[in-house]
C-alpha cells in the first residue's frame, strides 16, 4: 500500500512564498512521476507541475512557469513544490500524486493541503 501526505500549506500574503512537501509512506516508489495538482473553490482540479523520479525532468503548467519549482530529494524520497510570488489566484487545495513506474496515470493521491494567499 502507498500513502501520500502533503505538508507545508498555510496562509501567506500576496507575493509571498511557500514550500510544499510530498512524502510517500508504505511501499517505496523510487521511480515513476510525482505530480502536483490544485483545486480552487468552485473550480476543477488542474495540473500544476511534475517531476520524473528517474532523471528529475520537470513539467509545468503555464500558470506555474517562472514562479514554481518542482524538485525531488532522491535520498529522502521527498518531492517539493516551491512557490514564489504567490497571488490570490493560487489559493487552492494542493495535492500530490504518483504514477507507477513507467505509467502515465496518477494512481496514488494525498489528501491535500490548503494554500491561501491573502490580498
MOVENPE-V89360 format. One record per helix or strand of 3 or more residues. SS is the DSSP state (~ for helix, > for strand). FROM is the first residue (numbers start at 0). LEN is the number of residues. If there is no record, write none. Layout:
((SS/FROM/LEN) (SS/FROM/LEN))
//
This chain:
((>/1/6) (>/9/4) (>/17/9) (>/32/7) (>/45/7) (>/57/3) (>/67/6) (>/77/6) (~/87/3) (>/91/8) (>/105/5) (>/112/6))
//
